[in-house]
């Protein structure tokens, strides 16, 4: 199946600029389940940015997510509502196979100096708006083009293949994300613009932090030369996965690129 198409969103792009362990708030989309049996079903989602993953204590996701059906056709979430600290919505699984739901967004950040004073680009800046935002005579221009992908995989019946777009930072499943079991190793690959991304730090955080003692349970892994990591799950439940990358292949002159990727994964008991 195809990955989510690029859509313009303005949801906490600042989170792309920092590694997950340094970012004040973590974005997430958590489903009621990731696996549904039968020939038809529904999944309900909560989405927010918060201090603790899966506990809404900061602000809701404001951009309505997109969804892609197993055959690659676009789908639409239903009953999207924005509350004080979280958004909620439903997805109707009307076709068997794996569905991809989430947001894909981007923007441009940076600063410049004018008349001896440093100025910053406004939030929500995109590449097409950039020429009119930096005045003549500006110096010390520092620009960063950012893109962020936040997604969830849900399956009706048997899992189906997940295809990548070759754009930005993406997860390339070796182990299907809806086939995760406690005690069994799972391997995920990561690519930047379709090429293996070696040396990335991948942070995996189990849910339920508010009710857990003895640390956060965070797991930190580093991608190998193939851009892959392997994890053996320590326990069942929902897990938050995040990684970031940087590069110099921006379409904007003299700008760097920053990428972020986030996913929610469900691990079943052995």
Buried (B, 14 or more C-beta within 10 A) or exposed (E): BBBBEBBEBBBBBBBBBEBBEEBEBBBBBBBEEBBBEEEEBBBEBBBBBBEBBBBBEBBBBBBBBBBBBBEEEEBEBEEBEBEEBBBBBBBBBEBBBBBBBBBBBBBBBBBBBBEEEEBEBEEEBEBEEBEEBBEEEBEEBBBBBBBBBBBBBBBBBEBBEBBBBEBBBBBBBEBBBBBBBBEBEBEBBBBBBEEBBBEBBBBBBBBBBEEEEEEEBBBEBEBBEBBBBEBEBBEBBBBBBBBBBBBEEBEBEEBBBBBBBBBBBBBBEE
